[in-house]
Amino acid sequence: MVHLFASVKRLPVLAACAFAAASYPPIPADLTTPVQQRLAINGPNAISIGWNTYEKLDQPCVQYGTSSYALTSEACSTSSVTYATSRTYSNAVTLTDLSPATTYYYKIVSTNSSVEHFFSPRVAGDTTPFAMNAVIDMGVYGADGYTIGMDETKRDTIPTIDPSLNHTTISQLANTVDDYEFIVHPGDFAYADDWYLKPKNILDGEDAFQAILEQFYDQLSPISGRKAYMASPGNHEAACQETPHTTELCPAGQKNFTDFMTRFGATMATAFPSTSAAETARINANKAQVLAKPPFWYSFEYGMLHFVMLDTETDYDDAPDGPGGSAGLDSGPFGTPNQQREFLEADLASVDRSVTPWLLVGGHRPWYTTGGNGCTECGAFFEPLLYKYGVDLAILGHVHNSQRFQPVYNNTVDPNGMDDPAFPMYIVAGGAGNIEGLSAVGSNVSSNAFAYADDFSYAKISFLDANRLRVDFIRSATGEVLDTSVLYKSHSQRFVVR
């Protein structure tokens, strides 16, 4: 039965697409119309704006200013790229020298675009409280994904969400759009590689894969075009399907993280220059900038926070999606040998807790999880580094539910619990919703403090001050707080190295 299922999955890749059934969005009459808009924190006082168009742009441009009626500045680039199998071109422009913590209005230059707005990044060291959301494992909804039955009279209007296809997580992100300042999404977008789960796609796999990507990023754009949306890779970005050792059958544009790299490669940050007075910190930050490989691994700073994105999929020994890895997806490597490790060592060592007291990391696969085995390869590589440099919180996904763990290292709970622990705290925020559904909580583990798989959910992380951080798990359909916890850290040590 397993072999038959695998053969069915491969069939659309091998067959001529005689009966096209892909659910592509309509192509606008004006091919310069921006779609799939997305923002990213690109550097100190810098925001990148990415979008797609149905034709190549000679010079992508964005007009912007602090008034919607006076877009007096303009930034342009030559970044308009595509790949085999894509109908669209990915464009990117970076706005620099922005005033911090300021509302800016922007318009992507086109004869068919509107004025939107964003909140510029806080400078490192700003102690103003703020919140961010963690949304992982979120897929397309509708004909190629799933539809949630909701009361259509209770939809948000800012941003506008298609009323016929109500995605509870995206709707909740819209309803609460003023309650958080940016979003991190460490892996698994759209679930285009699950195209074969819909019978209509069986003889049109190549187009179905692309159609799902276009649909999903259109659905996400009311959020990602308003809030910085920081991405890193998951296993569902790797190839046209997840059948092990068959990626060579995928079209050229649908393997080796091609869409992910094309879509996010020009917008994510590298690493910020250090504002620390310590020369060693500045040297390490400069080294990290050179070693960063966005959108796979990179870091950024925002107010009290230093955030590091990890690549749990490739570029370390026994990485599951790498050549010879357990997933059989044979992707990467994307850096030189040991580049990700060297980046992490330099970047984590650069963090001055007197400037950015909170140190968080985000990645896709967890090594602590209920209901099954975690990613042991990930834990072997990343966990010692997180402990060595005093990471406060790790945000992971891959398992389709919500989980919170006590601060833990090497499967041992910190005796201080949530009161100034030396060990990192871990959460899994993989319950945002996708075609594969939710993962059962399963059997518990000693370090687990909360697990939820009854409905779609996501995490909100609030930085209350330099010493207190709150994690709330939110039920997407209702906004109900399912679990709340406060982590206290003294941050008495300026540079943590154990």
Secondary structure by P-SEA (a helix, b strand, c coil): caaaaaaaaacccccccccccccccccccccccccbbbbccccccbbbbbbcccccccccccccccccccccbbbbcccccccccccbbbbbbbbccccccbbbbbbccccbbbbbcccccccccccccbbbbbbcbbbbccccbbbbbccccccccccccccccccaaaaaaaaacccccbbbbcccccccccccccccccccaaaaaaaaaaaaaaaaaaaaaccbbbbbbcccccccccccccccccccccccaaaaaaacccccccccccccccaaaaaaaaaaaaacccccccccccccbbbbbbcccccccccccccccccccccccccccaaaaaaaaaaaaacccccccbbbbbbccccccccccccaaaaaccaaaaaaacccbbbbccccbbbbbcccccccccccccccccbbbbbbcccccccccccccccccccccccccccccbbbbbcccccbbbbbbbccccccccbbbbbbbccccccccc
